[in-house]
Amino acid sequence: MARGETVQNKAHYKGKEDDFLVFIDDMEAFNKWKTDKSVPMAHFISSFKIFVTHKQGAQGTYDTASKSTLDNEFGTHNDEDVIKQILEKGTVQESEMPERQGNTNDSFGARAAH
């Protein structure tokens, strides 16, 4: 894998009023959780944050979902309950983040010019 390249997994749930995302760190643990709910969600989700994309699907700007938005869509704003619903009813998407571009040491070029 190139320097800085990474794969990002997210569960996307298309709600009535908005699109919701949860990021998944460990797909193997997530897949195990789907059949065995005794696997703690903390094993595959690093941040218990729910994001909204303002009806832009799984792309676009991600903002943290407000409690009122969660209440309106899921009937609760309990993060763990909402995340379970997104993971169970949503679709998982994988996207590759490109490697970083650019110089590794910008100051080196400045010294070489002297």
C-alpha positions in Angstrom: 0.0 0.0 0.0 1.4 3.4 -0.9 2.2 6.0 1.7 -1.1 7.4 3.2 -3.4 5.2 1.2 -6.3 3.7 3.1 -9.7 2.0 2.7 -12.6 3.6 4.4 -15.8 1.6 5.1 -19.1 3.2 6.0 -22.7 2.1 6.6 -25.1 4.3 4.6 -28.8 4.5 5.6 -31.2 6.5 3.4 -33.8 7.9 5.7 -37.1 9.6 5.0 -35.6 13.1 5.5 -31.9 12.6 5.2 -29.0 10.2 4.6 -27.0 8.9 7.6 -23.5 7.5 7.9 -21.5 5.5 10.4 -17.8 4.7 9.8 -16.7 1.1 10.2 -13.0 0.4 11.1 -12.9 -3.4 11.1 -15.0 -5.2 8.5 -14.2 -8.6 9.9 -15.5 -7.8 13.3 -18.5 -6.1 11.7 -19.4 -9.1 9.7 -19.1 -11.3 12.8 -21.4 -8.9 14.7 -24.1 -9.2 12.0 -24.6 -12.9 13.0 -23.4 -12.6 16.6 -24.7 -9.5 18.4 -22.5 -10.4 21.5 -19.5 -8.8 19.6 -19.2 -5.3 21.0 -19.7 -2.5 18.5 -16.6 -0.8 19.9 -14.6 -3.6 18.2 -15.4 -2.3 14.8 -16.5 1.3 15.3 -13.9 3.7 16.7 -16.2 6.7 17.0 -19.9 6.5 18.0 -20.8 9.4 15.8 -23.7 9.5 13.4 -23.3 11.8 10.4 -25.8 13.3 8.0 -25.1 14.1 4.3 -28.0 16.5 3.7 -29.6 14.1 1.1 -26.3 13.7 -0.9 -26.1 10.0 -0.4 -22.9 8.6 0.9 -20.9 11.5 -0.6 -20.8 15.1 0.1 -20.3 17.1 3.3 -20.6 15.1 6.6 -22.1 16.8 9.6 -22.9 15.4 13.0 -26.5 14.5 13.2 -28.5 16.5 15.8 -30.5 14.8 18.5 -33.8 16.2 17.0 -32.8 14.8 13.5 -32.2 11.4 15.1 -35.4 11.5 17.1 -37.4 12.4 13.9 -35.9 9.6 11.9 -35.3 6.8 14.4 -37.6 7.6 17.3 -34.6 7.9 19.6 -31.4 9.9 19.9 -29.5 7.2 21.8 -26.4 6.8 19.6 -26.0 3.0 20.2 -29.6 2.3 19.2 -29.4 4.5 16.1 -26.1 3.0 15.0 -27.5 -0.5 15.4 -30.4 0.5 13.1 -28.0 2.1 10.5 -25.8 -1.0 10.5 -28.7 -3.4 10.2 -30.8 -1.6 7.6 -28.2 0.4 5.7 -25.7 -0.6 3.0 -22.0 -0.9 3.5 -19.8 1.0 1.1 -16.1 0.9 0.7 -14.0 3.7 -0.7 -10.3 3.9 -1.3 -8.6 7.1 -0.1 -5.7 7.9 -2.5 -2.2 8.1 -1.3 -0.9 11.5 -0.3 0.8 13.6 -3.0 3.5 16.2 -2.7 7.0 16.7 -1.4 8.0 14.9 1.7 10.3 17.7 2.9 9.6 21.1 1.5 12.6 22.7 3.3 15.1 20.5 1.4 14.5 22.2 -1.9 15.0 25.6 -0.4 18.4 24.7 0.9 19.5 23.0 -2.3 19.0 26.3 -4.2 21.8 28.1 -2.3 
